[in-house]
Amino acid sequence: MSTNTKRHAADREALAVTDGETAPVGAPTSSDAPVRRRRRRVPEITYSVLVFIGLLVVWQVVVELFDISTVLVPAPTAVAASLVEGFRDGSLITNSIVTLKEVMIGFGIAVGAALTSAVLITQFRTVERVLFPLLILTQTIPKVAMAPLLIVWFGIGISSKVLTVALIAFFPLLINAILGFRSAAYEQVEMLRSFGASRMQVMRYLQIPSALPHIFAGLEVAVILSVTGAVVAEFVGSSEGLGYLIQATNFTLDVARTFAVIVVLSVLGIALHAVVVQLGKWLVFWTTTPTDAAGEV
């Protein structure tokens, strides 16, 4: 046996693992990655819950220790009791339904208007030159300043609230949709056109799939702003809704009920945001959401 052959045989023996041996403890395997990821995520959720509970405990202790008046800051237990009472007498449920209806209708109008405007702006240069500056101009007007005018024009009914929600949610979605439609690679667009694809085919098979991640990012922002828009409109003038309930409880100095309404609004916003995120995961399954990417770090 030559010297080179012996050297190669020795190298193979050094690298080989006998049947009785196991892989090193620290050696990662492909099946361990999901397990490690899950193990990292569980403590993060646990820590968040513990921090939240800790803040509630500190809040309760400070209120009782310094004997703070419930007119200023009610204790968490008082807020919980008012929350239960509000659901029991139906006031929170009834007004939540009104606000949710305003949010959903206004959000739907904003989605339709924003996506239609984004398609026209990205497909037709003349429309972009004429329409986009006007849309920018409308966004320089504070929506809080527009809400009283909408009340005067459309009354204190649901119409003024829906329009306020639509105006507030429109622009973030529009910008993200425009960015998404323009994110398709120029080379891919030209390749499809060289094969005889029409404008509609290019949009259907290339631009819309490229735009969906950006559109859902805009939807996540817009749905939260929709809740804010509904409450702002109800502050200005309304006879029902969670914003109206906040105004009424402030007038009667029922601060615990005001906090309870704020809790309901927070839960409503979180729920709507979670629905949009889940829809994004189902429809845009080929991309990684910011939440997923953060969890993998």
C-alpha positions as CSV (number, residue, x, y, z in Angstrom):
1,M,0.0,0.0,0.0
2,S,1.4,3.4,-1.0
3,T,2.0,6.2,1.4
4,N,-0.9,8.3,-0.1
5,T,-3.3,5.4,0.2
6,K,-2.4,4.9,3.8
7,R,-2.9,8.6,4.5
8,H,-6.3,8.6,2.9
9,A,-7.4,5.5,4.8
10,A,-6.3,7.1,8.1
11,D,-8.3,10.3,7.3
12,R,-11.4,8.2,6.6
13,E,-11.0,6.4,9.9
14,A,-10.6,9.7,11.8
15,L,-13.7,11.1,10.2
16,A,-15.9,8.0,10.5
17,V,-18.3,7.5,13.4
18,T,-18.7,4.0,14.8
19,D,-22.1,2.4,15.3
20,G,-21.9,2.7,19.1
21,E,-21.1,6.5,19.0
22,T,-23.6,9.3,18.8
23,A,-23.4,12.7,17.3
24,P,-21.8,15.4,19.4
25,V,-24.2,17.0,21.9
26,G,-23.7,20.5,20.5
27,A,-24.1,19.5,16.8
28,P,-27.3,21.0,15.4
29,T,-29.7,19.0,13.3
30,S,-32.4,20.1,10.9
31,S,-35.1,18.7,13.2
32,D,-33.8,20.7,16.2
33,A,-34.4,24.1,14.5
34,P,-38.2,24.3,14.9
35,V,-37.9,23.0,18.5
36,R,-35.3,25.6,19.4
37,R,-37.5,28.3,17.7
38,R,-40.5,27.2,19.7
39,R,-38.5,27.2,22.9
40,R,-37.3,30.7,22.2
41,R,-40.9,32.0,21.5
42,V,-42.6,30.5,24.6
43,P,-40.4,32.4,27.2
44,E,-41.0,35.7,25.2
45,I,-44.7,35.3,25.5
46,T,-44.4,34.3,29.1
47,Y,-42.3,37.3,29.9
48,S,-44.7,39.7,28.2
49,V,-47.6,38.2,30.3
50,L,-45.6,38.4,33.5
51,V,-44.6,42.0,32.8
52,F,-48.2,43.0,32.1
53,I,-49.4,41.3,35.3
54,G,-46.6,42.9,37.2
55,L,-47.7,46.4,35.9
56,L,-51.2,45.7,37.0
57,V,-50.0,44.6,40.5
58,V,-47.9,47.8,40.8
59,W,-50.9,49.9,39.6
60,Q,-53.1,48.3,42.3
61,V,-50.6,48.6,45.1
62,V,-49.8,52.3,44.3
63,V,-53.5,53.2,44.2
64,E,-54.2,51.5,47.5
65,L,-51.0,52.7,49.1
66,F,-51.4,56.4,48.3
67,D,-55.2,56.2,48.6
68,I,-55.6,57.8,45.1
69,S,-59.2,58.8,44.4
70,T,-61.1,56.7,41.8
71,V,-62.0,60.0,40.1
72,L,-58.3,60.4,39.1
73,V,-57.0,56.8,38.7
74,P,-59.2,53.8,39.5
75,A,-57.6,50.5,40.6
76,P,-57.5,47.6,38.1
77,T,-60.0,45.8,40.2
78,A,-62.4,48.7,39.9
79,V,-61.9,48.8,36.1
80,A,-62.5,45.0,35.9
81,A,-65.7,45.3,38.0
82,S,-66.9,48.2,35.7
83,L,-66.0,46.1,32.7
84,V,-68.1,43.2,33.9
85,E,-71.0,45.5,34.8
86,G,-70.9,47.1,31.4
87,F,-71.2,43.8,29.6
88,R,-73.9,42.7,32.1
89,D,-76.1,45.8,31.4
90,G,-75.4,45.6,27.7
91,S,-74.0,49.1,27.3
92,L,-70.5,48.0,26.2
93,I,-71.9,45.4,23.8
94,T,-74.4,47.7,22.1
95,N,-71.9,50.5,21.7
96,S,-69.1,48.2,20.6
97,I,-71.3,46.9,17.8
98,V,-72.0,50.4,16.6
99,T,-68.3,51.3,16.6
100,L,-67.4,48.0,14.9
101,K,-69.9,48.7,12.2
102,E,-68.5,52.1,11.5
103,V,-65.0,50.7,11.4
104,M,-65.8,47.9,9.1
105,I,-67.8,50.0,6.6
106,G,-65.3,52.8,6.6
107,F,-62.3,50.4,6.3
108,G,-64.0,48.7,3.4
109,I,-64.5,52.0,1.6
110,A,-60.9,52.9,2.2
111,V,-59.6,49.6,0.9
112,G,-61.6,49.8,-2.3
113,A,-60.7,53.5,-2.9
114,A,-57.0,53.1,-2.1
115,L,-56.5,50.0,-4.3
116,T,-58.4,51.5,-7.2
117,S,-56.4,54.7,-7.0
118,A,-53.2,52.8,-6.7
119,V,-53.9,50.8,-9.9
120,L,-54.8,53.9,-11.8
121,I,-51.8,55.8,-10.6
122,T,-49.3,53.0,-11.4
123,Q,-50.8,52.1,-14.8
124,F,-51.5,55.5,-16.3
125,R,-48.9,58.2,-16.1
126,T,-51.5,61.0,-16.8
127,V,-53.6,59.9,-13.9
128,E,-50.5,59.9,-11.7
129,R,-49.7,63.5,-12.7
130,V,-53.2,64.7,-12.1
131,L,-54.6,62.6,-9.3
132,F,-51.6,61.9,-7.0
133,P,-50.8,65.6,-6.2
134,L,-54.5,66.1,-5.3
135,L,-54.4,63.1,-3.0
136,I,-51.3,64.5,-1.3
137,L,-53.0,67.8,-0.9
138,T,-56.0,66.2,0.9
139,Q,-53.8,64.4,3.3
140,T,-52.2,67.7,4.5
141,I,-55.6,68.6,6.1
142,P,-55.8,67.2,9.6
143,K,-58.7,64.7,9.8
144,V,-59.6,65.9,13.3
145,A,-60.3,69.3,11.6
146,M,-62.4,67.6,9.0
147,A,-64.6,65.7,11.4
148,P,-66.7,68.7,12.5
149,L,-67.4,69.6,8.9
150,L,-68.4,66.0,8.1
151,I,-70.8,66.2,11.1
152,V,-72.3,69.4,9.6
153,W,-72.6,68.0,6.1
154,F,-73.8,64.4,6.9
155,G,-75.2,64.7,10.4
156,I,-74.4,62.8,13.6
157,G,-75.5,59.5,12.1
158,I,-73.3,56.7,10.8
159,S,-72.4,58.4,7.5
160,S,-70.1,61.0,9.0
161,K,-68.3,58.4,11.1
162,V,-67.8,56.1,8.1
163,L,-66.3,58.9,6.0
164,T,-64.0,59.9,8.8
165,V,-62.8,56.3,9.1
166,A,-62.3,56.0,5.4
167,L,-60.3,59.3,5.1
168,I,-58.0,58.3,8.0
169,A,-57.4,54.7,6.7
170,F,-57.1,55.6,3.0
171,F,-53.7,57.2,2.6
172,P,-51.4,54.6,4.4
173,L,-52.9,51.9,2.3
174,L,-52.6,53.9,-0.9
175,I,-48.9,54.5,-0.4
176,N,-48.2,50.9,0.4
177,A,-50.3,49.7,-2.6
178,I,-48.4,52.1,-5.0
179,L,-45.1,50.9,-3.6
180,G,-46.2,47.3,-4.0
181,F,-47.4,47.6,-7.6
182,R,-44.1,49.3,-8.5
183,S,-42.0,46.7,-6.7
184,A,-42.2,44.2,-9.7
185,A,-38.8,44.0,-11.4
186,Y,-38.6,46.0,-14.6
187,E,-36.9,43.1,-16.4
188,Q,-39.7,40.7,-15.5
189,V,-42.3,43.2,-16.8
190,E,-40.4,43.6,-20.1
191,M,-40.0,39.8,-20.4
192,L,-43.8,39.3,-20.1
193,R,-44.5,42.0,-22.6
194,S,-42.0,40.5,-25.0
195,F,-44.0,37.3,-24.9
196,G,-47.1,39.2,-25.8
197,A,-48.7,39.6,-22.4
198,S,-51.3,42.4,-22.1
199,R,-51.3,45.1,-19.4
200,M,-54.0,43.1,-17.5
201,Q,-52.0,39.9,-17.7
202,V,-48.8,41.6,-16.4
203,M,-50.8,43.0,-13.5
204,R,-52.5,39.7,-12.7
205,Y,-49.5,37.4,-12.9
206,L,-46.7,39.7,-11.7
207,Q,-47.7,43.0,-10.2
208,I,-50.5,41.9,-8.0
209,P,-48.5,39.0,-6.4
210,S,-45.6,41.4,-5.9
211,A,-47.8,44.0,-4.4
212,L,-49.7,41.8,-1.9
213,P,-47.1,41.9,0.9
214,H,-47.0,45.7,0.7
215,I,-50.8,45.9,0.6
216,F,-51.2,43.7,3.7
217,A,-48.6,45.8,5.5
218,G,-50.7,48.9,4.7
219,L,-53.9,47.0,5.8
220,E,-52.3,46.3,9.2
221,V,-51.7,50.0,9.7
222,A,-55.0,51.1,8.2
223,V,-57.2,48.8,10.4
224,I,-55.7,50.3,13.6
225,L,-56.2,53.8,12.3
226,S,-59.8,52.9,11.4
227,V,-60.6,52.4,15.1
228,T,-59.0,55.7,15.9
229,G,-61.0,57.4,13.2
230,A,-64.3,56.0,14.5
231,V,-63.6,57.2,18.1
232,V,-62.5,60.7,16.9
233,A,-65.7,61.0,14.9
234,E,-67.8,59.9,17.8
235,F,-66.0,62.4,20.1
236,V,-67.1,65.3,17.7
237,G,-70.7,64.3,17.6
238,S,-72.6,61.1,18.2
239,S,-75.4,59.6,20.2
240,E,-73.9,56.0,20.4
241,G,-70.7,54.2,20.1
242,L,-67.7,53.7,22.3
243,G,-66.4,57.2,21.7
244,Y,-69.8,58.6,22.8
245,L,-69.6,56.3,25.9
246,I,-66.2,57.7,26.8
247,Q,-67.6,61.3,26.6
248,A,-70.7,60.3,28.7
249,T,-68.6,58.6,31.4
250,N,-66.2,61.6,31.5
251,F,-69.2,63.9,32.1
252,T,-70.4,61.8,35.0
253,L,-66.8,61.3,36.3
254,D,-67.2,57.5,36.0
255,V,-63.5,57.1,35.3
256,A,-63.6,53.3,35.9
257,R,-66.1,52.9,33.1
258,T,-63.9,55.1,30.9
259,F,-61.0,52.8,31.5
260,A,-63.3,49.9,30.7
261,V,-64.2,51.4,27.4
262,I,-60.6,51.9,26.6
263,V,-59.9,48.3,27.3
264,V,-62.7,47.3,24.9
265,L,-61.3,49.6,22.2
266,S,-57.8,48.0,22.7
267,V,-59.2,44.5,22.4
268,L,-61.2,45.5,19.3
269,G,-58.1,47.0,17.6
270,I,-56.0,44.0,18.5
271,A,-58.6,41.6,17.2
272,L,-59.0,43.4,13.9
273,H,-55.2,43.6,13.5
274,A,-54.9,39.9,14.2
275,V,-57.5,39.1,11.6
276,V,-55.6,41.1,9.0
277,V,-52.3,39.4,9.9
278,Q,-53.8,36.0,9.7
279,L,-55.4,36.7,6.3
280,G,-51.9,37.9,5.2
281,K,-50.4,34.6,6.3
282,W,-53.0,32.7,4.3
283,L,-52.9,34.7,1.1
284,V,-49.3,35.8,1.1
285,F,-47.8,32.5,2.3
286,W,-44.6,32.8,0.2
287,T,-43.3,35.7,2.3
288,T,-42.1,36.1,5.9
289,T,-44.1,38.6,7.9
290,P,-42.2,41.0,10.2
291,T,-43.5,39.2,13.2
292,D,-42.2,35.8,12.0
293,A,-38.9,37.4,11.1
294,A,-38.5,38.9,14.5
295,G,-39.3,35.6,16.2
296,E,-36.5,33.9,14.3
297,V,-33.8,36.3,15.5
